[in-house]
Amino acid sequence: MKRILLSAFVLLVVFASASELRAEPAAKELIEQAEAKRKEAAAIGFEWRETASLIKSARAALESGQEAEAVNFAGQALQEGEQALAQGKYMQQNWESLVPKP
């Protein structure tokens, strides 16, 4: 029984340490993905107003050691970038249907 508990404890420590080690790269990766989506949306003229400030907040949180906050901000920015890109693509394909007819 002691051996099982010791094994479980060791596994718990290993997985907890591994998740902490992945937190910063995950935040950095999310920030990079969000920045790429922001640039894509900006290239077609549909960058949303808050996306850049969310990315800036994510970078600041990461620099101050708040990985969870950085992931949160970067995730929001990535979602906004994806939505802005989808909006831009939709408008490129459907703009004519939105123009009032005489």
C-alpha positions in Angstrom: 0.0 0.0 0.0 2.8 2.4 0.9 4.5 1.6 -2.4 1.3 2.5 -4.4 0.9 5.8 -2.5 4.6 6.6 -3.0 4.2 5.9 -6.7 1.1 8.0 -7.0 2.8 10.9 -5.2 5.9 10.7 -7.5 3.6 10.7 -10.5 1.7 13.7 -9.2 4.9 15.7 -8.6 6.2 14.8 -12.0 3.0 15.8 -13.8 2.6 19.0 -11.8 6.2 20.0 -12.6 5.7 19.2 -16.3 2.6 21.3 -16.5 4.4 24.3 -14.9 7.3 23.9 -17.3 4.8 24.0 -20.3 2.9 27.1 -19.0 5.4 29.7 -20.3 5.9 28.1 -23.8 2.1 27.6 -24.1 1.6 31.3 -23.3 4.4 32.3 -25.8 2.9 30.1 -28.4 -0.6 31.5 -27.9 0.7 35.0 -28.1 2.5 34.2 -31.4 -0.7 32.6 -32.8 -2.8 35.6 -31.7 -0.4 38.0 -33.3 -0.4 36.0 -36.5 -4.2 36.1 -36.6 -4.3 39.8 -35.8 -2.0 40.5 -38.7 -4.1 38.3 -41.1 -7.2 40.2 -40.1 -5.4 43.5 -40.5 -4.2 42.5 -43.9 -7.8 42.3 -45.2 -8.9 45.4 -43.3 -10.8 43.7 -40.4 -8.5 44.0 -37.4 -10.6 44.4 -34.2 -9.8 47.3 -31.9 -9.0 45.3 -28.7 -6.9 42.5 -30.2 -3.6 44.3 -30.1 -4.2 45.5 -26.5 -5.0 42.0 -25.4 -1.7 40.8 -26.9 0.1 43.6 -25.2 -1.5 42.6 -21.9 -0.6 39.0 -22.5 3.1 39.9 -23.1 3.1 42.1 -19.9 1.6 39.3 -17.8 4.1 36.8 -19.2 7.1 39.1 -18.4 5.8 39.6 -14.9 5.6 35.9 -14.3 1.8 35.6 -14.5 1.6 32.7 -16.9 -2.1 32.0 -16.3 -3.1 35.6 -17.0 -0.9 35.6 -20.1 -2.6 32.5 -21.4 -6.0 34.0 -20.6 -5.2 37.3 -22.5 -3.6 35.5 -25.4 -6.5 33.1 -25.7 -8.9 36.0 -25.8 -6.8 37.8 -28.4 -6.5 34.6 -30.5 -10.3 34.2 -30.4 -10.8 37.8 -31.5 -8.3 37.4 -34.3 -10.0 34.3 -35.6 -13.4 36.0 -35.4 -12.2 39.1 -37.1 -10.7 37.0 -39.9 -13.9 35.1 -40.3 -15.8 38.4 -40.4 -13.5 39.7 -43.0 -13.8 36.7 -45.2 -17.5 36.7 -44.9 -17.7 40.3 -45.9 -15.4 39.7 -48.9 -17.7 37.1 -50.2 -21.1 38.7 -49.3 -20.6 42.4 -49.4 -22.9 42.8 -52.4 -25.9 41.4 -50.6 -25.5 44.0 -47.9 -25.6 47.0 -50.3 -29.0 48.6 -50.4 -30.8 48.2 -53.7 -32.3 51.3 -55.4 
